[in-house]
Amino acid sequence: MEPPFDAVHIWKSSLIIADDEYQAFWRILDLAERTRAVQFRARLQQRRFVACRAQLRCLLARYLRMSPTAIQFTRGTHGKPRLSDTEPDQGLVFNVSDSGDHALYALAYNRMLGVDLQIWRGLNNLDGLVERCFAAPEKAYWQSVPDSERRALFFSFWTLKEAFVKAIGIGIPFGLSRCMVRPGENPRLLAIPMCCGAANDWMLKNLELGTGLSGALAVKPRTPRIVFRELASACLSGR
Ligand SMILES: CC(C)(COP(=O)(O)OP(=O)(O)OC[C@H]1O[C@@H](n2cnc3c(N)ncnc32)[C@H](O)[C@@H]1OP(=O)(O)O)[C@@H](O)C(=O)NCCC(=O)NCCS
């Protein structure tokens, strides 16, 4: 596959896999991944984890033209995975998100990249989360919309903000309320702490994933082409 030099490639996949695929996926994981997999008590969680890791390996293998088993990972200070022997945000970069039976993989070259996917699950304390994680203007806007629209808007805000904190590699500990976003058709990063550079240098995108799902991408520098694809279950065959 051609590497995405001027684009971000987004792959959406299902983590529901058949037994034979599970066996094949298991075989391409490394020891650390298998060790983590067996720590999941619930079988469903374990299968999803195995599928997600194996699909990531298969995808990276297609871009790098190497075997999925030969890929090695390292992690940044806050846990963001990257390919071994690469500097953060250099070379082929990727970010992953999963929620329920769904996964998203974003790949690009030489970019800060974060992706987030959330199923619109029922959350007990939406007001509390908004209070803690939204900046004051975001909170005011969220409170101004009708109750019936609040859940969708919450997940839109959430995925945009989480994609950003994943792109900078810190994740939730950065503090979601420290980045202010404008959701909607053309989402934007409105304000970020000075240490993160200029908000305008970043591009935010909503990813259309279907009813009951929200997804977002954050990328710097801005990238003209976003290519969205569904990953066929037979990704091992290279199709
Ligand atoms: C990364 C984080 C945002 C994940 O949120 P989530 O909604 O539960 O999960 P997602 O499915 O969207 O993303 C998970 C994936 O993001 C990637 N990831 C992990 N840490 C990351 C980071 N700091 N920045 C960007 N991406 C990260 C990994 O690929 C991870 O998959 P894995 O757990 O199989 O390795 C959240 O766990 C976090 O902020 N972690 C950072 C550090 C932290 O709190 N560590 C705790 C132990 S010190």
The ligand as an SDF file (V2000), in Angstrom:
LIG
                    3D

 48 50  0  0  0  0  0  0  0  0999 V2000
   -4.9020    7.0500   26.0870 C   0  0  0  0  0  0  0  0  0  0  0  0
   -6.2410    7.3340   26.7120 C   0  0  0  0  0  0  0  0  0  0  0  0
   -6.6750    8.6970   26.2300 C   0  0  0  0  0  0  0  0  0  0  0  0
   -7.1690    6.2410   26.2270 C   0  0  0  0  0  0  0  0  0  0  0  0
   -8.5010    6.5620   26.3020 O   0  0  0  0  0  0  0  0  0  0  0  0
   -9.6570    5.5210   25.9780 P   0  0  0  0  0  0  0  0  0  0  0  0
  -10.8290    6.3000   25.4670 O   0  0  0  0  0  0  0  0  0  0  0  0
   -9.8630    4.6460   27.1240 O   0  0  0  0  0  0  0  0  0  0  0  0
   -9.0760    4.5850   24.8810 O   0  0  0  0  0  0  0  0  0  0  0  0
   -8.9220    4.6740   23.3030 P   0  0  0  0  0  0  0  0  0  0  0  0
   -9.5140    3.4030   22.8130 O   0  0  0  0  0  0  0  0  0  0  0  0
   -9.4110    5.9320   22.7020 O   0  0  0  0  0  0  0  0  0  0  0  0
   -7.3470    4.6480   23.0780 O   0  0  0  0  0  0  0  0  0  0  0  0
   -6.5550    3.6120   23.5520 C   0  0  0  0  0  0  0  0  0  0  0  0
   -5.3050    3.5770   22.7280 C   0  0  0  0  0  0  0  0  0  0  0  0
   -4.6960    4.8660   22.6640 O   0  0  0  0  0  0  0  0  0  0  0  0
   -3.2820    4.7090   22.5580 C   0  0  0  0  0  0  0  0  0  0  0  0
   -2.6520    5.4480   23.6620 N   0  0  0  0  0  0  0  0  0  0  0  0
   -2.2920    5.0240   24.9010 C   0  0  0  0  0  0  0  0  0  0  0  0
   -1.7450    6.0430   25.5860 N   0  0  0  0  0  0  0  0  0  0  0  0
   -1.7690    7.1120   24.7770 C   0  0  0  0  0  0  0  0  0  0  0  0
   -1.3550    8.4670   24.9310 C   0  0  0  0  0  0  0  0  0  0  0  0
   -0.7900    8.9100   26.0580 N   0  0  0  0  0  0  0  0  0  0  0  0
   -1.5420    9.3190   23.9000 N   0  0  0  0  0  0  0  0  0  0  0  0
   -2.0970    8.8910   22.7620 C   0  0  0  0  0  0  0  0  0  0  0  0
   -2.5180    7.6210   22.5470 N   0  0  0  0  0  0  0  0  0  0  0  0
   -2.3550    6.7570   23.5510 C   0  0  0  0  0  0  0  0  0  0  0  0
   -3.0040    3.2160   22.6400 C   0  0  0  0  0  0  0  0  0  0  0  0
   -2.9170    2.7140   21.3300 O   0  0  0  0  0  0  0  0  0  0  0  0
   -4.2480    2.6980   23.3230 C   0  0  0  0  0  0  0  0  0  0  0  0
   -4.5050    1.3610   23.0170 O   0  0  0  0  0  0  0  0  0  0  0  0
   -3.9380    0.2390   24.0140 P   0  0  0  0  0  0  0  0  0  0  0  0
   -4.5080    0.5410   25.3470 O   0  0  0  0  0  0  0  0  0  0  0  0
   -4.4160   -1.0220   23.4240 O   0  0  0  0  0  0  0  0  0  0  0  0
   -2.4550    0.3910   23.9980 O   0  0  0  0  0  0  0  0  0  0  0  0
   -6.1990    7.3620   28.2550 C   0  0  0  0  0  0  0  0  0  0  0  0
   -6.0660    6.0740   28.7520 O   0  0  0  0  0  0  0  0  0  0  0  0
   -5.0370    8.1950   28.7410 C   0  0  0  0  0  0  0  0  0  0  0  0
   -5.1530    9.3940   28.8090 O   0  0  0  0  0  0  0  0  0  0  0  0
   -3.8950    7.5940   29.0420 N   0  0  0  0  0  0  0  0  0  0  0  0
   -2.6810    8.3770   29.2730 C   0  0  0  0  0  0  0  0  0  0  0  0
   -1.8580    8.1430   30.4440 C   0  0  0  0  0  0  0  0  0  0  0  0
   -2.5070    7.4820   31.6260 C   0  0  0  0  0  0  0  0  0  0  0  0
   -3.4640    7.9080   32.1810 O   0  0  0  0  0  0  0  0  0  0  0  0
   -1.9040    6.4050   32.0250 N   0  0  0  0  0  0  0  0  0  0  0  0
   -2.3520    5.6670   33.1510 C   0  0  0  0  0  0  0  0  0  0  0  0
   -1.2330    4.8700   33.7070 C   0  0  0  0  0  0  0  0  0  0  0  0
    0.1470    5.8850   34.1270 S   0  0  0  0  0  0  0  0  0  0  0  0
  1  2  1  0
  2  3  1  0
  2  4  1  0
  2 36  1  0
  4  5  1  0
  5  6  1  0
  6  7  2  0
  6  8  1  0
  6  9  1  0
  9 10  1  0
 10 11  2  0
 10 12  1  0
 10 13  1  0
 13 14  1  0
 14 15  1  0
 15 16  1  0
 15 30  1  0
 16 17  1  0
 17 18  1  0
 17 28  1  0
 18 19  1  0
 18 27  1  0
 19 20  2  0
 20 21  1  0
 21 22  1  0
 21 27  2  0
 22 23  1  0
 22 24  2  0
 24 25  1  0
 25 26  2  0
 26 27  1  0
 28 29  1  0
 28 30  1  0
 30 31  1  0
 31 32  1  0
 32 33  2  0
 32 34  1  0
 32 35  1  0
 36 37  1  0
 36 38  1  0
 38 39  2  0
 38 40  1  0
 40 41  1  0
 41 42  1  0
 42 43  1  0
 43 44  2  0
 43 45  1  0
 45 46  1  0
 46 47  1  0
 47 48  1  0
M  END
$$$$
